[in-house]
């Protein structure tokens, strides 16, 4: 098995970090290799038709995963979600590539590898959307190579507006959009942005700030709320279906913005492990745009469905911190051996 792991490490240019266990390294190699298998199936050509069906992609990734787990049974728990038995890694990895533009859906509902040559410039290399013909490295699920002519910005990739965090706050809490509603306040819970807790655990029966979000239940309805002249006024906050699409879970940006405005920003703690790698610990879950981007830059540390702990190369840290701070997350640490 050592020869297989050495070949995978060499092909993808993934090395171990200081003190990394063998199981952790094997998990990272298999995780990234499964991403490569998913992409390469989309290069298939049969009878002049390029690409493959989504069903076949999922089957191929599952077969490769099963084979890896036969060879390395100690990493099996890293590829399952004990909290949600319906969450399926082969489907998850395919959806990440579909939503980030690596895979294009063409005729007959087939997936084809993107061939636009599009990339995002990061330091002296580029995150490439597709599979280049030149040598490349892999970080998490992302493919990195030399910068290409067709460059896009991170903001363009994530389809984000140019508003700063405070500008976004003002756009969401403009008094002209709010009005009186006949709502029984006893039925409401209010988001308290001043709590140093994850947003999902920050709901209370009392409104503690002049601007926040209220809900009647976890499933809604939701309202943005402003205290104006000692009265509460409301604006409807639409409940959008939350799924695995790229633009899903956008409500989290509003919560992060509220916390930043009230000086209790959600934290991302960076602990440098060695000269090559760092760990990032997030205080909450990200909107899907930022989460999927993070999956292209890093490895989830405690299993494929871990959404708060990631391993990232130090050369990509400045890119990631810019993305996180733009939506109101405060960065802590970054020095060697910080905890």
C-alpha positions as CSV (number, residue, x, y, z in Angstrom):
1,X,0.0,0.0,0.0
2,X,2.9,2.4,0.6
3,X,3.7,2.5,-3.1
4,X,0.0,3.5,-3.9
5,X,0.1,6.3,-1.3
6,X,3.4,7.6,-2.5
7,X,2.1,7.6,-6.1
8,X,-1.0,9.5,-5.0
9,X,1.0,12.0,-3.0
10,X,3.4,12.6,-5.9
11,X,0.7,12.9,-8.6
12,X,-1.3,15.4,-6.6
13,X,1.7,17.0,-4.9
14,X,0.2,16.6,-1.4
15,X,2.6,16.3,1.5
16,X,2.2,15.6,5.2
17,X,2.1,18.3,7.8
18,X,4.2,18.2,10.9
19,X,2.9,15.6,13.3
20,X,0.2,14.4,10.9
21,X,-1.0,10.8,11.6
22,X,-0.9,8.2,8.9
23,X,-4.7,7.9,8.9
24,X,-5.1,11.7,8.5
25,X,-2.7,11.8,5.6
26,X,-4.4,8.7,3.9
27,X,-7.8,10.4,4.4
28,X,-6.6,13.6,2.7
29,X,-5.1,11.7,-0.2
30,X,-8.2,9.6,-0.8
31,X,-10.5,12.7,-0.5
32,X,-8.6,14.6,-3.2
33,X,-8.1,11.5,-5.3
34,X,-11.9,10.9,-5.4
35,X,-12.3,14.5,-6.6
36,X,-9.9,13.7,-9.4
37,X,-11.9,10.6,-10.3
38,X,-15.1,12.6,-10.4
39,X,-13.6,15.1,-12.8
40,X,-11.9,12.6,-15.0
41,X,-15.2,10.7,-15.7
42,X,-16.5,13.9,-17.2
43,X,-13.7,13.7,-19.9
44,X,-15.0,10.4,-21.2
45,X,-15.9,10.2,-24.9
46,X,-18.3,7.6,-26.3
47,X,-19.6,7.6,-29.9
48,X,-18.4,11.2,-30.2
49,X,-20.3,12.3,-27.1
50,X,-18.1,13.8,-24.4
51,X,-19.0,13.6,-20.8
52,X,-20.9,11.1,-18.6
53,X,-24.2,10.9,-16.8
54,X,-24.6,12.1,-13.3
55,X,-25.6,8.6,-12.3
56,X,-22.5,7.1,-13.7
57,X,-20.3,9.7,-12.0
58,X,-21.8,8.9,-8.7
59,X,-21.4,5.2,-9.2
60,X,-17.7,5.5,-10.2
61,X,-16.9,7.7,-7.2
62,X,-18.7,5.2,-4.9
63,X,-16.8,2.3,-6.3
64,X,-13.5,4.0,-5.8
65,X,-14.5,5.1,-2.3
66,X,-15.5,1.5,-1.4
67,X,-12.1,0.2,-2.8
68,X,-10.2,2.8,-0.7
69,X,-12.1,1.8,2.4
70,X,-11.3,-1.8,1.8
71,X,-7.6,-0.9,1.6
72,X,-7.7,1.6,4.5
73,X,-10.6,0.7,6.8
74,X,-9.4,3.0,9.6
75,X,-10.5,6.1,7.6
76,X,-14.1,4.8,7.0
77,X,-15.6,7.1,9.6
78,X,-14.2,10.1,7.9
79,X,-16.4,9.5,4.9
80,X,-19.7,9.1,6.7
81,X,-22.0,11.5,8.4
82,X,-23.4,9.9,11.6
83,X,-25.7,12.8,12.1
84,X,-27.4,12.5,8.7
85,X,-27.5,9.1,7.1
86,X,-29.0,10.6,4.0
87,X,-25.9,12.6,3.3
88,X,-23.9,10.8,0.6
89,X,-20.3,11.7,-0.2
90,X,-20.2,10.6,-3.9
91,X,-23.3,12.8,-4.5
92,X,-21.8,15.6,-2.4
93,X,-18.5,15.7,-4.2
94,X,-20.3,15.7,-7.6
95,X,-22.5,18.6,-6.5
96,X,-19.6,20.7,-5.3
97,X,-18.0,20.4,-8.8
98,X,-21.3,21.1,-10.5
99,X,-22.0,24.2,-8.4
100,X,-18.5,25.7,-8.7
101,X,-18.3,25.3,-12.4
102,X,-15.9,22.4,-12.8
103,X,-18.7,20.3,-14.4
104,X,-21.1,21.6,-17.1
105,X,-24.4,20.0,-17.7
106,X,-25.0,19.4,-21.4
107,X,-27.4,17.5,-23.6
108,X,-29.0,14.3,-22.3
109,X,-28.3,15.5,-18.7
110,X,-24.6,14.6,-19.0
111,X,-21.8,16.3,-17.1
112,X,-18.8,17.5,-19.1
113,X,-15.5,18.9,-17.7
114,X,-15.3,22.7,-18.1
115,X,-12.8,23.7,-20.8
116,X,-12.9,27.5,-20.7
117,X,-9.5,27.8,-19.1
118,X,-11.0,29.9,-16.4
119,X,-8.9,30.5,-13.2
120,X,-8.6,32.7,-10.1
121,X,-5.1,34.1,-9.5
122,X,-3.8,33.4,-6.0
123,X,-0.3,34.4,-5.1
124,X,2.0,32.9,-7.8
125,X,-0.5,30.2,-9.0
126,X,-4.1,29.9,-10.0
127,X,-7.2,27.9,-9.0
128,X,-8.2,26.3,-12.3
129,X,-11.7,25.3,-13.2
130,X,-11.3,22.1,-15.1
131,X,-8.3,19.7,-15.7
132,X,-5.3,21.4,-17.3
133,X,-3.0,19.7,-19.7
134,X,0.1,20.9,-17.8
135,X,1.3,19.8,-14.4
136,X,-0.9,20.8,-11.5
137,X,-1.3,20.4,-7.8
138,X,-4.4,19.6,-5.7
139,X,-5.6,21.3,-2.5
140,X,-8.8,19.7,-1.1
141,X,-11.0,19.5,-4.2
142,X,-9.4,22.4,-6.1
143,X,-7.0,22.1,-9.0
144,X,-4.1,24.6,-9.1
145,X,-1.8,25.4,-12.0
146,X,-0.1,28.3,-13.6
147,X,-2.2,31.5,-14.2
148,X,-4.2,31.4,-17.4
149,X,-5.3,34.2,-19.7
150,X,-8.9,33.9,-18.7
151,X,-8.8,35.2,-15.2
152,X,-11.8,36.0,-12.9
153,X,-11.8,37.6,-9.5
154,X,-12.9,35.8,-6.4
155,X,-15.9,38.1,-6.1
156,X,-16.9,37.3,-9.7
157,X,-16.7,33.6,-9.0
158,X,-18.9,33.9,-5.9
159,X,-21.3,36.3,-7.6
160,X,-21.0,38.7,-4.7
161,X,-21.9,42.4,-4.6
162,X,-19.2,45.0,-3.9
163,X,-20.8,46.1,-0.6
164,X,-18.6,46.2,2.5
165,X,-20.0,44.5,5.6
166,X,-21.3,47.8,7.1
167,X,-22.7,48.9,3.7
168,X,-24.6,45.6,3.5
169,X,-25.9,46.1,7.0
170,X,-27.3,49.6,6.1
171,X,-28.9,48.1,2.9
172,X,-30.7,45.5,5.0
173,X,-31.8,48.0,7.8
174,X,-33.1,51.0,5.9
175,X,-36.0,52.4,7.9
176,X,-37.9,53.1,4.7
177,X,-38.4,49.4,4.2
178,X,-39.9,48.8,7.6
179,X,-43.5,49.2,8.8
180,X,-45.9,48.4,11.6
181,X,-47.2,44.8,11.8
182,X,-49.9,43.3,14.0
183,X,-47.7,40.7,15.5
184,X,-47.8,39.2,18.9
185,X,-44.3,39.7,20.3
186,X,-44.8,36.8,22.7
187,X,-44.8,34.5,19.7
188,X,-41.4,35.7,18.5
189,X,-37.8,34.8,19.1
190,X,-35.1,37.3,18.4
191,X,-31.6,36.8,17.1
192,X,-29.1,38.2,19.7
193,X,-26.0,39.2,17.7
194,X,-24.2,40.2,20.9
195,X,-23.9,36.6,22.2
196,X,-20.5,34.9,21.7
197,X,-22.1,31.8,20.3
198,X,-22.8,30.3,17.0
199,X,-25.8,32.0,15.3
200,X,-27.9,28.9,15.5
201,X,-27.6,29.1,19.3
202,X,-28.2,32.8,19.6
203,X,-32.0,33.1,19.7
204,X,-33.8,34.6,22.7
205,X,-37.3,35.8,23.7
206,X,-36.1,39.4,24.2
207,X,-34.9,41.8,21.6
208,X,-31.4,43.1,22.8
209,X,-30.4,45.3,19.8
210,X,-32.1,48.0,17.7
211,X,-31.7,45.9,14.6
212,X,-32.0,42.1,14.3
213,X,-34.0,39.2,12.9
214,X,-37.1,37.7,14.5
215,X,-38.9,34.4,13.9
216,X,-42.0,32.6,15.0
217,X,-40.4,29.2,14.7
218,X,-37.3,27.6,13.2
219,X,-39.3,27.1,10.0
220,X,-40.6,30.7,10.0
221,X,-42.0,33.2,9.3
222,X,-38.9,35.4,9.6
223,X,-38.7,39.2,9.8
224,X,-36.0,41.8,9.9
225,X,-36.8,44.1,12.9
226,X,-35.9,47.7,13.7
227,X,-36.7,49.7,16.8
228,X,-37.8,53.0,15.5
229,X,-39.0,55.7,17.9
230,X,-39.5,53.1,20.6
231,X,-41.7,50.9,18.4
232,X,-40.8,47.7,16.6
233,X,-41.2,47.8,12.9
234,X,-40.8,44.8,10.5
235,X,-39.7,43.8,7.1
236,X,-40.5,40.5,5.6
237,X,-37.4,38.2,5.4
238,X,-38.1,35.6,2.7
239,X,-37.5,32.0,3.5
240,X,-35.7,30.4,0.6
241,X,-35.4,26.7,0.2
242,X,-32.0,25.7,1.7
243,X,-30.3,23.0,-0.2
244,X,-26.9,22.2,-1.8
245,X,-27.0,25.0,-4.5
246,X,-24.2,27.5,-4.7
247,X,-26.3,30.4,-3.5
248,X,-28.1,28.6,-0.6
249,X,-27.8,29.5,3.1
250,X,-27.4,33.2,2.3
251,X,-29.2,34.1,5.5
252,X,-26.0,33.4,7.3
253,X,-24.4,36.5,5.8
254,X,-27.1,38.6,7.4
255,X,-26.3,37.1,10.8
256,X,-22.6,37.6,10.4
257,X,-23.2,41.2,9.4
258,X,-25.3,41.8,12.5
259,X,-22.6,40.4,14.7
260,X,-19.9,42.5,13.1
261,X,-22.0,45.6,13.4
262,X,-22.5,45.0,17.1
263,X,-18.8,44.3,17.7
264,X,-19.2,40.6,18.4
265,X,-18.0,39.2,15.0
266,X,-18.0,35.5,14.4
267,X,-14.4,34.3,14.8
268,X,-12.2,32.2,12.5
269,X,-9.1,31.1,14.5
270,X,-6.0,30.3,12.5
271,X,-3.3,28.0,14.0
272,X,-0.2,27.6,12.0
273,X,1.0,24.0,12.2
274,X,4.3,24.3,10.3
275,X,5.8,26.3,7.4
276,X,3.4,24.7,4.9
277,X,0.1,24.2,6.7
278,X,-2.4,25.9,9.0
279,X,-5.7,24.9,10.6
280,X,-8.8,27.1,10.5
281,X,-11.6,26.8,13.0
282,X,-14.8,28.6,12.2
283,X,-17.3,29.7,14.9
284,X,-20.3,28.7,12.6
285,X,-21.3,27.4,9.3
286,X,-20.7,29.5,6.1
287,X,-23.0,30.4,3.3
288,X,-22.6,27.9,0.5
289,X,-20.7,30.3,-1.7
290,X,-17.9,30.6,0.8
291,X,-18.2,27.0,2.0
292,X,-17.7,25.6,-1.5
293,X,-14.8,27.9,-2.2
294,X,-13.2,26.7,1.0
295,X,-13.6,23.1,-0.2
296,X,-11.6,24.1,-3.3
297,X,-8.7,25.5,-1.1
298,X,-8.5,23.1,1.8
299,X,-9.4,19.8,3.4
300,X,-12.2,19.3,6.0
301,X,-10.2,18.1,9.0
302,X,-12.5,15.8,10.9
303,X,-14.2,14.1,8.0
304,X,-15.7,15.1,4.7
305,X,-18.8,16.7,6.2
306,X,-16.9,18.8,8.8
307,X,-17.9,22.4,8.1
308,X,-16.0,24.2,10.9
309,X,-12.4,22.8,10.8
310,X,-10.2,22.9,7.8
311,X,-6.5,22.3,6.9
312,X,-5.1,24.8,4.4
313,X,-1.7,25.6,2.9
314,X,-0.2,28.8,4.3
315,X,0.2,30.3,0.8
316,X,-3.6,30.3,0.4
317,X,-4.3,32.0,3.8
318,X,-4.4,35.6,2.6
319,X,-7.0,34.6,-0.1
320,X,-9.2,32.9,2.5
321,X,-9.0,35.6,5.1
322,X,-10.0,38.2,2.5
323,X,-13.1,36.1,1.7
324,X,-14.1,35.6,5.3
325,X,-13.6,39.2,6.4
326,X,-15.7,40.5,3.5
327,X,-18.8,38.9,5.1
328,X,-18.0,40.0,8.6
329,X,-15.9,37.2,10.1
330,X,-13.0,38.2,12.3
331,X,-9.7,36.5,11.9
332,X,-7.8,35.5,15.0
333,X,-4.3,34.0,15.2
334,X,-2.1,33.0,12.3
335,X,1.2,32.7,14.2
336,X,3.1,29.5,14.6
337,X,1.6,27.3,17.3
338,X,-1.2,29.7,18.1
339,X,-4.1,27.9,19.7
